[in-house]
Amino acid sequence: MADPASYRPAPGTIPTQPGVYRFSDAAGTVLYVGKAKNLRQRLNSYFADPASLHFRTQTMVRTAAHVEWTVVQNELESLQLEYTWIKQYDPRFNIKYRDDKSYPWVCVTWGDEFPRVFVGRGAKRKGNRYYGPYAQAWAIRDTIDSLLRVFPMRSCTNGTFKTAQASGCPCLLAHIGKCAAPCVGRVDAITHRDLVADVCDFLSGHTQHLTRKLRAAMLEASNELEFERAAVLRDQLAALESATERNAIVLGDATDADVIALAADELEVAIQVFHVRHGRVRGERGWVADRADASSLEELIETFCLQLYADPDLAAISGGIPREVLLPVKPASGTALADLLSDVRGSRVTVNVPQRGDKRVLMDTVARNAGEALALHKTKRASDLSTRNRALEELQDALGLEAPPLRIECYDVSHLQGTEVVASMVVFEDGLARKSEYRRFLIRTVEGSDDVGSIHEVITRRFRRYLEDQASLTGEDAVLVDATTGAARKFAYKPSLVVVDGGAPQVAAAQAALDALGVTDVPLIGLAKRLEEVWLPGEEFPLILPRASEGLYLLQRARDEAHRFAITHHRGRRSKSMVDSLLDDVPGLGELRRKALLAHFGSLKKLRAAEEADIAAVPGFGPRTAQAVKAALEQRPAGEAVNTATGEVDLT
């Protein structure tokens, strides 16, 4: 690998204007393409201390041998040039959005004398028409099945078609009315192609004129007293409406849009796209990619759009660039992305962030799909045995442990401006969450927002209990089950690794707690969220694990789970304290009845929405008490409650 200093531009030679740059290796292969408002500032960051760079960026600058740049006039020109170079060079160090699964499409072999329709996957051939992709193969097959009852075009394979031609006997599909049997001459090529054209119109979203045509033909047959033919047309109309319902209108009939949403964490990003054509969702695609740097959501969404619309297969898949692109956030370049897409499409393209209405509802649906895709991807990744083993081995090597950390305990603290301070302990065994071992703590001795003191208290309490349980385990009675209750001892297990959420101060506090108890055989680290730095006790500088490391991924999952568990506990206690403060003045309503009220409704929001009859139905309540509770809730504006510890108004 090359030394970045060997090809670093001389000081002062890099301009300060906006532009696009590219790194290439000794053979001239372009490795990375990027743009910047200030080329000098951006490029100098690549030649800084390698330890401060992302692992992927370190690899890129060491693999490269040259860097070139082109100065442009404005943001639109830089976006156009970046789009062109990404499409031309396909740089391997730019983020690669890979499909998280294979999506089926519908193919019509338009180039054949007697075209056929079928559902397939994979590569596409010239001369055919493709529709989709679709999220579920069974759903589109069901739609095609209904569609063939209306427009009985050919759907058999070439082998079946030739066999029927040679024998003069059509297949079963012709006998059940799902094929016009062009193989035996029941319809000619022109009549059959009319059926094919109607199927293509339906798949393209032009369904209204098909419905009108069938209804007019049915009424005409009825007026001419051809009731059998009218009944057939009636059944075909019902089948067409059934197939249309599977592609329900979600936006106005004239809407052609791509709705794009993302879900991201520190390591990965999942992006989902719904292709809406003529107001209906005609296709759905999803991607999952590793985050190569600390790019903002605005930059991620813009980079994705450049790659999506630079894809040469896009036209065959989704009909090309639509008239409108709906995004969750504004792109980093502002209106430049819309101008670029307009130039590529040849007509006006608008890029909007929906705030309300049907488009906002659809955006929320796409965002939920992206979140589920990311969660599913993480679940698959975490459940893979070889991946978990690799993560544990990486942590063992990076931290210098004697054995892989088979039991990891992670701790986090949660509070609101120093009130309702709680902490959590989550456990990962063999790389998987062990939820039965999770524990919650109420911070007792520390006041205010002192995370360091809270960590010290939690670690002290957890390992003091461990030492007490170990002291009671002697000789043949050395079992990890309580003799009186038969339950497992909560803290009798020693962790292979303790992780605290935070940097050097939190690690120092946890280590001080362990030292005070005389626990010297439990490894300890801290994970700082901003740069995912791993802090070890007594070390001046943190340990930087590669962003692609499975070990870092495991630590991050444990830290995020501890944060989720802590904040859930904190919100529950905060909701209870708010209920207490609102209902303090209700006569005859003591602590036990307030607890019963909160347990019944679950949250303050649901309690506010309840009617007096619902409150009166709670055991121990009657109509008079319910009326008093409802009056107390209505005295304060909805959405506000006083925190009992501080007197501050909190929003719920």
Secondary structure as UniProt FT lines:
FT   HELIX           4..6
FT   TURN            11..12
FT   STRAND          19..24
FT   TURN            26..27
FT   STRAND          30..36
FT   HELIX           39..46
FT   HELIX           50..52
FT   HELIX           55..63
FT   STRAND          66..71
FT   HELIX           75..89
FT   TURN            92..93
FT   STRAND          98..99
FT   STRAND          105..108
FT   TURN            110..111
FT   STRAND          116..120
FT   TURN            126..127
FT   STRAND          129..131
FT   HELIX           137..150
FT   HELIX           158..167
FT   HELIX           172..175
FT   TURN            176..177
FT   HELIX           182..184
FT   HELIX           189..204
FT   HELIX           208..223
FT   TURN            224..225
FT   HELIX           227..245
FT   TURN            246..247
FT   TURN            253..254
FT   STRAND          257..264
FT   STRAND          268..277
FT   TURN            278..279
FT   STRAND          280..290
FT   HELIX           297..309
FT   TURN            312..313
FT   HELIX           314..318
FT   STRAND          324..326
FT   TURN            332..335
FT   HELIX           336..345
FT   STRAND          350..352
FT   HELIX           357..383
FT   HELIX           385..399
FT   STRAND          407..416
FT   TURN            417..418
FT   STRAND          419..429
FT   TURN            430..431
FT   STRAND          432..433
FT   HELIX           435..437
FT   STRAND          439..442
FT   HELIX           451..471
FT   HELIX           475..477
FT   TURN            483..485
FT   TURN            490..491
FT   STRAND          497..501
FT   HELIX           504..517
FT   STRAND          524..528
FT   TURN            529..532
FT   STRAND          533..535
FT   TURN            537..538
FT   TURN            547..548
FT   HELIX           550..583
FT   TURN            584..585
FT   TURN            587..588
FT   HELIX           591..601
FT   HELIX           604..609
FT   HELIX           612..616
FT   TURN            619..620
FT   HELIX           623..635
FT   TURN            638..639
FT   STRAND          640..642
FT   TURN            644..646
FT   STRAND          649..651
//
